Amino acid sequence: MTISKSELAKKPLIMQLLILMQHSINERQHDYLQKRLIWLAIAMHTSVMLMQHSTKQHTKNILMQFKQAQFSGSSRRTWIWRELPDLPQMTISVEYISTILNDLLEQKKSEKVKKDESDEKAKLSQIDKITTAYQNAHTLRKPRPERNKTLRKPRPKRKKPPKHIKIKAINLADNTSRLPLESTATSHNWKTTPSNDAWGNTRDDIEHSAIAIDLAFLEANTESHEGLTTSFEERIDHYEAPYVSYGEYPNPLIKSSIPLQTIDLSLQQNYMSQRNLALNSNTRLLSLAGYQALFAALNQDASTLPESETDKTCAGILLLSMITGLPAKSLLIPGYIGYSGIFNLEGKKYYIKHSLGITDRSTSQTLPEKGYENTFDTIKVPLPSWLIDDLLACELPLKEDFTAYLAALRSSLGLPYLSVNRIETALHVVLSRYTPNCHAHIADIICRTPASHAPAMYYNSHTSEALMAHYKSALGIFNSNSDFDLTYITPWHKYTVGSAFALKIETVCDIVNEMKYWTDQSSNDEEHFNRTSIFVWFVFCLLTGVRPNNGLGRMYDIDLDMGWLLINDKPVKKVKSDRLIPLCPTLIRHLTDYRAYLINYQAKHQGHHDISAIIDNIRLGNDEALLKLLYERAPTANTPILKDIKRGDAYHMTKHIIDANPYWTRHFVRTQLEKLGVSLSLINTVIGHEKARQEVLGRFSSSSKADIKRVASVFEQIAAQLGLSDITINHYPNSNHVGTSTVEVDHANK
C-alpha cells in the first residue's frame, strides 16, 4: 500500500492514524514497532474521549502531533519515538501515561531554548499539545452532590433540534405583524406536523384547551418628513392597544374561559401580557403562598429522585419554565433546551439571552456615544447549570406522562387552579406584584414581553446589575419555603440597557443652551419669530413627553389656568385614546409668554390680516395650534402666513445643533420620569403606554386625577435641571426685535 501526503490528507484525522498503523505493520521496517502501535492507539482512544466533551481543538492536536511523528521524516517530529518508553500492556493506566507525558514535558521546559533553535521549540510545542489533550480527556469535572448523596453526571453534549424545526435568536422586535401567529415570521417558528410531533399543531394543548389565536393590531400611522426615517421604536409607539381575535373554539366547555388556558409557542409572552390585570381576585393567577408551595415542590422533585425518572424530568421542565417564563410546550420540543441560539454557555455558566431589537443610532453624527444613557439592548438571565445538564441528559416525557404529573401535583398541593399557564406566568407575576422596588415594566424586560404589548421597553434605561438584582430577588421570594441554591446568580459586567435614543440630562442641558443662544443670535424679526417658536416647541416636548408630531398644542386641549393638557397625539385617531398630562409651572409660564408674544407680534404687524386672524383664534382659545412658524407666500403676495410646526421643520432648523429625530425628546422624558421615582402606572398614563384594560382612569383603577396632577412637580424638577426655569421670552417694546433671553446668560463660555 502506497500512501501519499495528499491522499492521506483527504481522510478524517482519526482514520489517518489507523491507516498509518496498518502502514507500519506492512512495512515492518520501523524501529520500535510495538511501541509505536501502542502510542498511536492511545492517541486514537484519547481523541474519542475528547469528542465526548466537544473539545475539537484538543482532538485535532493529539491526532495531528502523532500523525506528524509517524509520517514525517524530520527529526523535529520523530524525536518523540525515542523519548516515549515502551508500555507493558499489563501496567498501562491513565495515571501512568499522564506521569510519563508530564515528565517529558517538564524535561523539555527545563532545557534552555535559544531564539534560533526552532527545532527545540517545535519539540516543546509537540509534547505540550499531546500532554494537554490527554489531561483534558481524562480529567473529570467536579461532580455536584445531590441531596441523596449521589454524584451528578458530567455535563452532557447538547442535542440538535430536528431539521424541520427552525430556531432563531430571541429578538422582541420581530413579532410586529398583523398576520396570524402561524404565518408570521416570529422569533421562533415551530412548523411541525402532527405525524412526527405529538405536541404539534393539533387543537389540543397540554391541558386540552389550546385555541388558534390571531394577534391583530391596527397599523401604526406615523408621519413622514423629508430627511427623517421612522424608527422601529416610533412605529411601536403608534400602535393602538392590541386586541385578540379567536378562530374556531376547540372545545365548547372552555368558551367562557378564553384566553385563560391559551399557550403561545414562541418565547414572546403574548399570553403573559393578556393576564396582567392588577386584581388580586384574578383566577388566572395563584396566590403568593401558592407560588411558593409550587416552587418548593418542583425544586424537590427536580433535584432529587422522585418515584420515577419521568416525574423528575417533568418537574425540571416546569421548574425551568417557572424561573424563566419560557413556554413549557417549547421546552418539550427536542433540541430546544440547550440550543445555542437561546441557551448560551459562558465559561461554566448557562444563561438565556434576548435582545430588545432597538434601532441602530449610528446615523446620528453630531452626538458622541457618551451623550446617551444606554450602550446595549441585550438582556441575560442566568440559569442553574445542574438543571440544564439534567434536562439535556434525560429523555423528554410523553404528553400523557406530563399531564399525569401535573394532575398529581395539582392534587398534592391542593391548588385546583394550577395549570401550565399559571406556572409560565409566575415569574412575571412575582416580579410585578411581590418583588420590592420592582414593577411590570421590569417584568416585561426580563420576561421578554413582545414589543407590541410593551412599547415602554424602548423608552427606558436600566443597568444590567439592577435587572439581575430584581430577578434574584424574585427567585428569593419563590424560594422562601425551599432550599434552591441561588449562588449561581452573580453580577454580569455592568452596562446600561434600554432606549438607543435616550440622552443624558447633561447632554440635553447643553442642547437647550445651544438653542437659546441660537435664538438670541437671530438677525431679523422673522428669524427671531421662527427660532423662538421652535425653541418653545422643544420646551413643550421636553416638559410633557408628548409624541412630537405635527400641530402640537391645540388651544382646545390646553388649560393654562388649571394646568392640564388633554392630548391624543397619534396622527390617525382610529381609537379614542385621549390622556391627561399635567403642566408644570415653568411650561405654563412659557406657553403664556409665547401667547403674549404672538399678540405683541400681531400689534406690530397689523397689516398682516391673515396672521392677525390666526392669532385672534389663539387668543380666544379656539381650535388652533398654539405654536406657529412664519412662511412666505407666493412671490406675488407681499405678506407671510402662519402655519403649524411640523416635526420636519423642527429637525431641519436645529440640525446643526442635534442631528437626530426630535422623537429623542420622548425617549428622554420617559427615562427621566422613571429615574425620578414616578410610579409606573402614572408614567404610562402621562406617556401613553398604558396596556389595554390597565388605564389609570379606567374602571379598574384606584388612581385619580390628583395623582396625575402631582407628576407636574416632577416635570418642574426636569425643567430646573435643564435650566428652563431661568429662561424668559422678551418682547423688546422699543424695537421689533423679539426673541428669548435668560436672566443670567454667560455667552463667553460658549
LINFENQUI-V925568 format. One record per backbone hydrogen bond with DSSP energy under -0.5 kcal/mol. CO is the residue of the C=O (numbers start at 0). NH is the residue of the N-H. E is the energy in kcal/mol with one decimal. If there is no record, write none. Layout:
CO|NH|E / CO|NH|E
This chain:
0|2|-0.5 / 1|3|-0.5 / 3|7|-2.3 / 4|8|-2.1 / 5|9|-0.6 / 6|9|-0.7 / 7|10|-1.6 / 11|15|-2.0 / 12|16|-1.8 / 13|17|-1.4 / 14|18|-2.4 / 15|19|-2.3 / 16|20|-2.1 / 17|21|-1.9 / 18|22|-2.5 / 19|23|-2.1 / 20|24|-1.6 / 21|25|-2.3 / 22|26|-2.3 / 23|27|-2.0 / 29|32|-0.5 / 31|35|-2.6 / 32|36|-2.4 / 33|37|-1.9 / 34|38|-2.3 / 35|39|-2.7 / 36|40|-2.0 / 37|41|-2.2 / 38|42|-2.3 / 39|43|-2.3 / 40|44|-2.6 / 41|45|-2.6 / 42|46|-2.1 / 43|47|-1.8 / 44|48|-2.1 / 45|49|-2.4 / 46|50|-1.6 / 47|51|-0.9 / 48|51|-0.7 / 48|52|-0.5 / 49|52|-1.1 / 49|54|-1.6 / 50|53|-1.1 / 53|55|-1.2 / 54|58|-1.9 / 55|59|-2.6 / 56|60|-2.4 / 57|61|-2.2 / 58|62|-1.7 / 59|63|-2.7 / 60|64|-2.5 / 61|65|-1.6 / 62|66|-2.1 / 63|67|-2.5 / 64|68|-1.7 / 65|69|-1.7 / 66|70|-2.9 / 67|71|-1.9 / 73|76|-1.5 / 73|77|-2.4 / 74|78|-1.3 / 76|79|-0.7 / 77|80|-1.6 / 77|81|-0.6 / 78|81|-0.9 / 78|82|-1.3 / 79|83|-2.6 / 85|87|-0.6 / 87|90|-1.8 / 87|91|-0.5 / 88|91|-0.7 / 92|96|-2.4 / 93|97|-2.5 / 94|98|-2.2 / 95|99|-2.0 / 96|100|-2.4 / 97|101|-2.3 / 98|102|-2.5 / 99|103|-2.1 / 100|104|-2.2 / 101|105|-2.8 / 102|106|-2.1 / 103|107|-1.9 / 104|108|-2.2 / 105|109|-2.1 / 106|110|-1.1 / 111|113|-0.5 / 113|116|-1.4 / 115|117|-1.6 / 116|120|-1.6 / 117|121|-2.2 / 118|122|-2.0 / 119|123|-2.3 / 120|124|-2.4 / 121|125|-2.2 / 122|126|-2.3 / 123|127|-2.0 / 124|128|-2.2 / 125|129|-1.8 / 126|130|-2.6 / 127|131|-2.5 / 128|132|-2.1 / 129|133|-2.3 / 130|134|-2.4 / 131|135|-2.2 / 132|136|-1.8 / 133|137|-1.4 / 134|138|-1.4 / 137|139|-0.7 / 142|144|-0.6 / 143|151|-0.7 / 145|148|-1.7 / 149|145|-1.8 / 161|164|-1.8 / 163|165|-0.5 / 165|188|-1.0 / 169|354|-2.0 / 170|173|-1.9 / 171|450|-1.5 / 173|175|-1.8 / 179|182|-1.2 / 179|183|-1.2 / 183|185|-2.2 / 186|167|-1.0 / 187|189|-0.8 / 188|165|-1.1 / 188|190|-1.3 / 189|191|-1.2 / 192|195|-1.3 / 192|196|-0.9 / 196|199|-1.9 / 199|201|-2.8 / 204|207|-1.9 / 210|212|-0.5 / 211|246|-1.7 / 212|180|-0.8 / 213|215|-0.8 / 213|244|-1.6 / 215|242|-1.5 / 218|220|-0.8 / 219|221|-1.0 / 220|570|-0.6 / 224|227|-2.0 / 227|224|-0.5 / 228|230|-0.6 / 230|234|-2.0 / 231|235|-2.6 / 232|236|-1.9 / 233|237|-0.9 / 234|237|-1.0 / 235|238|-1.3 / 237|220|-0.5 / 242|215|-1.4 / 244|213|-2.0 / 247|211|-0.5 / 250|253|-1.7 / 251|254|-1.2 / 253|256|-1.4 / 253|257|-0.6 / 254|257|-0.8 / 256|259|-3.7 / 258|261|-1.2 / 266|268|-0.6 / 267|269|-2.4 / 268|272|-1.9 / 269|273|-0.9 / 271|274|-2.0 / 272|275|-0.7 / 276|278|-1.3 / 277|279|-0.5 / 278|281|-1.8 / 281|284|-1.6 / 286|290|-2.2 / 287|291|-2.2 / 288|292|-2.4 / 289|293|-2.3 / 290|294|-2.5 / 291|295|-2.2 / 292|296|-2.0 / 293|297|-2.5 / 294|298|-2.7 / 295|299|-2.1 / 296|300|-2.3 / 297|301|-2.4 / 298|302|-1.9 / 299|303|-1.4 / 300|305|-0.5 / 303|305|-0.9 / 307|311|-1.5 / 308|312|-2.0 / 309|313|-2.6 / 310|314|-2.5 / 311|315|-2.1 / 312|316|-2.3 / 313|317|-2.3 / 314|318|-2.6 / 315|319|-2.4 / 316|320|-2.1 / 317|321|-2.2 / 318|322|-1.9 / 319|323|-0.7 / 320|324|-2.6 / 326|329|-0.7 / 326|330|-1.7 / 327|331|-1.1 / 329|332|-1.8 / 332|335|-2.1 / 333|161|-0.6 / 335|338|-1.8 / 338|341|-2.0 / 338|342|-3.3 / 340|169|-0.6 / 341|343|-0.8 / 341|352|-1.1 / 343|345|-0.5 / 343|350|-1.9 / 344|346|-0.6 / 345|347|-0.6 / 345|348|-1.7 / 348|345|-2.9 / 349|382|-2.5 / 350|343|-3.2 / 351|380|-2.6 / 352|169|-0.5 / 353|378|-3.2 / 354|171|-2.3 / 360|363|-1.9 / 362|364|-0.5 / 367|370|-1.9 / 368|371|-1.6 / 370|503|-2.4 / 375|497|-1.4 / 376|355|-2.4 / 378|353|-2.2 / 379|381|-0.5 / 380|351|-2.3 / 382|349|-0.7 / 383|386|-0.5 / 383|387|-1.7 / 384|388|-2.9 / 385|389|-2.0 / 386|390|-2.2 / 387|391|-2.2 / 388|392|-1.6 / 389|393|-1.0 / 397|401|-2.3 / 398|402|-2.5 / 399|403|-2.2 / 400|404|-2.3 / 401|405|-2.2 / 402|406|-2.1 / 403|407|-2.3 / 404|408|-2.5 / 405|409|-2.4 / 406|410|-2.0 / 407|411|-2.7 / 408|412|-2.0 / 409|413|-0.8 / 409|414|-1.7 / 413|415|-0.6 / 414|417|-1.9 / 418|422|-1.3 / 419|423|-2.6 / 420|424|-1.9 / 422|425|-1.0 / 424|428|-2.2 / 425|429|-2.7 / 426|430|-2.5 / 427|431|-2.4 / 428|432|-2.1 / 428|433|-0.5 / 429|433|-1.3 / 429|434|-1.3 / 433|435|-0.5 / 434|437|-1.7 / 438|442|-2.0 / 439|443|-2.5 / 440|444|-1.6 / 441|445|-2.4 / 442|446|-2.7 / 443|447|-0.5 / 443|448|-2.2 / 444|447|-0.6 / 447|268|-1.3 / 449|452|-1.4 / 449|453|-1.2 / 450|453|-0.5 / 453|456|-1.8 / 454|457|-1.9 / 455|458|-2.0 / 459|498|-2.5 / 461|496|-4.1 / 462|466|-2.1 / 463|467|-2.2 / 464|468|-1.8 / 465|469|-2.2 / 466|470|-2.2 / 467|471|-2.8 / 468|472|-2.1 / 469|473|-2.2 / 470|474|-2.2 / 471|475|-2.0 / 472|476|-1.5 / 473|477|-2.1 / 474|478|-2.0 / 476|479|-1.2 / 477|480|-0.6 / 478|481|-1.7 / 483|485|-0.6 / 485|488|-1.7 / 487|489|-1.1 / 494|463|-3.1 / 495|374|-1.4 / 495|375|-2.0 / 496|461|-2.5 / 500|502|-0.7 / 501|372|-3.0 / 503|507|-2.2 / 504|508|-2.0 / 505|509|-1.9 / 506|510|-1.9 / 507|511|-2.6 / 508|512|-2.2 / 509|513|-2.3 / 510|514|-2.4 / 511|515|-2.4 / 512|516|-2.0 / 513|517|-2.5 / 514|518|-2.1 / 515|519|-2.0 / 516|520|-1.1 / 518|521|-1.4 / 523|527|-2.3 / 524|528|-2.6 / 525|529|-2.3 / 526|530|-2.5 / 527|531|-2.6 / 528|532|-2.3 / 529|533|-2.4 / 530|534|-2.4 / 531|535|-2.5 / 532|536|-2.1 / 533|537|-2.1 / 534|538|-2.2 / 535|539|-2.7 / 536|540|-1.9 / 537|541|-2.7 / 538|542|-1.6 / 540|543|-0.9 / 540|544|-2.4 / 546|548|-2.9 / 551|626|-0.7 / 552|625|-2.4 / 553|556|-1.8 / 553|557|-0.7 / 556|558|-0.5 / 556|565|-2.6 / 557|559|-0.6 / 558|562|-2.0 / 558|563|-1.8 / 562|582|-2.5 / 563|558|-2.7 / 564|566|-0.6 / 564|580|-2.4 / 566|578|-2.0 / 570|572|-0.7 / 571|573|-1.6 / 574|576|-0.5 / 578|566|-2.4 / 580|564|-1.7 / 581|583|-0.5 / 583|587|-2.4 / 584|588|-2.4 / 585|589|-2.3 / 586|590|-2.8 / 587|591|-2.5 / 588|592|-2.8 / 589|593|-2.2 / 590|594|-2.2 / 591|595|-2.1 / 592|596|-2.3 / 593|597|-2.2 / 594|598|-1.9 / 595|599|-2.4 / 596|600|-2.1 / 597|601|-2.5 / 598|602|-2.1 / 599|603|-1.4 / 600|604|-1.0 / 601|604|-0.6 / 602|605|-0.5 / 604|607|-1.7 / 606|608|-1.5 / 607|611|-2.4 / 608|612|-2.2 / 609|613|-1.8 / 610|614|-2.4 / 611|615|-2.0 / 612|616|-1.8 / 613|617|-1.9 / 614|618|-2.8 / 615|619|-2.3 / 616|621|-2.7 / 617|620|-1.0 / 621|623|-2.2 / 623|554|-2.6 / 626|644|-1.0 / 628|642|-2.3 / 630|640|-2.7 / 633|636|-2.0 / 640|630|-3.0 / 642|628|-2.5 / 644|550|-1.8 / 645|649|-1.9 / 646|650|-2.4 / 647|651|-2.5 / 648|652|-2.4 / 649|653|-1.1 / 651|654|-0.6 / 653|656|-1.7 / 653|657|-2.5 / 657|659|-1.7 / 660|663|-2.2 / 661|664|-2.0 / 662|665|-0.9 / 662|666|-1.4 / 663|667|-2.4 / 664|668|-2.3 / 665|669|-2.3 / 666|670|-1.8 / 667|671|-2.4 / 668|672|-2.5 / 669|673|-1.3 / 670|674|-2.0 / 671|675|-2.1 / 672|677|-2.1 / 673|676|-1.4 / 678|682|-2.3 / 679|683|-2.7 / 680|684|-1.5 / 681|685|-2.6 / 682|686|-2.9 / 683|687|-1.8 / 683|688|-1.9 / 683|689|-0.7 / 690|693|-2.2 / 694|697|-1.8 / 697|700|-1.1 / 703|707|-1.6 / 704|708|-2.6 / 705|709|-1.4 / 707|710|-1.7 / 708|711|-1.8 / 709|712|-1.0 / 709|713|-0.5 / 710|713|-0.7 / 710|714|-2.0 / 711|715|-1.9 / 712|716|-1.4 / 713|717|-2.0 / 714|718|-2.4 / 715|719|-2.3 / 716|720|-2.4 / 717|721|-2.0 / 718|723|-2.1 / 718|724|-0.8 / 719|722|-1.0 / 722|725|-1.0 / 723|726|-0.9 / 725|742|-1.8 / 727|729|-0.6 / 727|740|-2.2 / 729|738|-1.4 / 731|734|-2.0 / 735|737|-0.5 / 738|729|-1.3 / 740|727|-2.2 / 744|746|-0.8 / 745|748|-1.1 / 746|749|-1.3
